[in-house]
């Protein structure tokens, strides 16, 4: 099966684009969705996080304190590396498992950190969703209620926009409206169906 790796910086519109591909009945394997599931109460990753970073990372209801963990890892490169060593192998194992169960002509594999984790070989084609940093900041601010410095810290922990675009086989421009996005997705859908053959 043909695998299209979809990536982009925080707030670039990956979820919006994957939803547009879903409208064509194309399956989406989403690393963020997988990562969220892996840290649910009772899951292996959550207990590893608690052991590595302390029980303070777990809320009284048994869920992960995401805000506390995010603040912890974005201020400390070693702690970030520790978290990645827990999460990345589990996330990629689940991505491969989900892909193995699909039978469509092609699938979208949404991986925000595709370039950062150097996992380009996992996919056949790299599709980058792109917009200027100012737009990223505004979108994340209205969505996640983070302040500018928190958002910029996250952006700075990802590869630069320039570097990400170097790896792109195609770029989706997300600076306009949904109809403009849809047009690009429709065109790429036709292209991927041909390439899948």
N, C-alpha and C positions, 0 to 999 in steps of 0.2 A: 504494500500500500504506500502511496505517495504521501510523504509527511512534510507539511508546511510549518516551519517554526515561526511563530508570531512573537515579536518582542518590541519593546519600546520603554522609554523612561516612565517613571511614575506620573500619572495624570495625562498621559498622551492619548488615552482613549482605547486601550486594548479591549476592555469589556464591551464597549459599544461595537467595536469591529467584530469581535467573536460572535456577538448576538446577531449581527448582519449575516455572517456565514451560516449560523444555525438556521436562519430563515430559508436557506437553500438545502436544508436537511443534511448539512455537513457536520459530523461529530467534532466536538472540541474537547481536547484533553487539556485541562487548565492547572498549571503548577500551583497557582495561588489557592485554588479550591482544595487541591490535594494537601497543601501545607496546612490549611485551616483544619481539615479533617484529622490530620496526623497529631495535632495538639489538643484534640478534644479530650475531655475527662476520660481516664481509663486507657488512653492510647500510650504506646511505648515512648513516643517522642516527648510527651508531656512529663513522664516520670524521669526521663534523661535530663530534661531542662531543669526540673526541680533539683535533681542530684547535683548537676553542674553549677547552677546559678543560685541555688538556695530556695527553700520552701516559700520565701517571700514573693516569688514570682507567680505563685498560685493563689487565686482569689479564694475567699471563704467557701464559695460554692463549688470549688474544685476546678474552675476554669482558669485558663492562662491569663495573667495580667499583661496583655499585649503592650499597653502604653509603657509600663515599667520596663519590660524586656527591650522594647524598641529604644528607649532612652539609654539603657545600659549598654547595648551593643553598638549604637551609633557613636558613643563617646569613647569606645575602647576597642581598638583593632584586634586585640587578642581574644576578647570576649566574642566579638563578631565571628572570628575564625572558629571558635569553639561551637557556636550556634550552627554555623554552616556545616561543620563536621558531623553534627547530629542530624540536621535536616536534609541536606542535599542528597546523600545516598538513599534515604527513605523516599524522598520525593521522586527521584529518577527511577527507582525500582517500581514505584507505583505507576509512573508515566508509561514505562515499558509494558507493565502488566495490562494497563487499560488499552494501549495500542494493539496488543496481541489479540484482543477480543473483538476488534473492529473489522468490518468487512466492506466499508465504503470505498469509492475510488481514491479519495484522499481524505486526510484529516488535518485539522488545525491543532497544533501543539503550542499552547500559549505559555511561554516561559519568559517572565520579565528579566531574569538574570541569565539568559541563554549565552550571551557573550562573556559575561563576568565569570561564569562557571566553566567556560571553554568547552561547552557541550554542542558546538555547531554540528559535529559529526552525527548527532542523534537524528537530524532532520535532512531532508533532500533540498530544501529551499528556505531561504530566510526572508521574511517579510517584516519590515520595520514600520511601526506607526510613529509618525513624527509631527512635532509642533515645537514652537519656540519655548524657552524656559519660562518666560513670563506667563504664557498660557498654562503651562504645567502647574506653576505655583498657584494661580488663580483657581484652577479646577480642583486641585487637592485641598486648598483652603476651604472652598465651599462644600466639599464632599466629606473631608475627614476632620474638620475643625482644628487643624494644626496651624501653628504660627509660621511665619516666613523662615525663621532660622531652623526650625525642625524640618521643614520641607527641603530647604537648601542642603541640610546635612544628609538627607536621604538621597537627593540628586547627586551630591558629591561622592556618595558611596557606590554609585552606579558608574558604568563607563561613560565617557563623554558622548555628547550627541554626535560629534564628528566621527569618533571611533566606531560607534554603533552603525552609522550610515555606511562606513567602509565595507561592512560585512553584508549589507543588504543586497539581495537579488532584485527586490522591488521595494519601493517606499510608498506608504499611504500617507497622503497629506491630510492631517486633521486640523486644519486652521479655519475651516468654514462650517457648513451646516451638515445635517444628517443626509439630505439628498445628495450632496457632493461626495460624502463617504460611501453611500450606497452605490453610486455610479462606479466608484473605484473597485468596490468589493464585487459587484456584478461582473465587471470586466476580468478581474482576477479569478473569479470562480470559473468562468469559461476557459481561461488559460490553464488553470490547474486540472480541469477535467481532461483537456487535451494532453497535458504533460503526464497525467496518470496513466494514459493509454500507452 
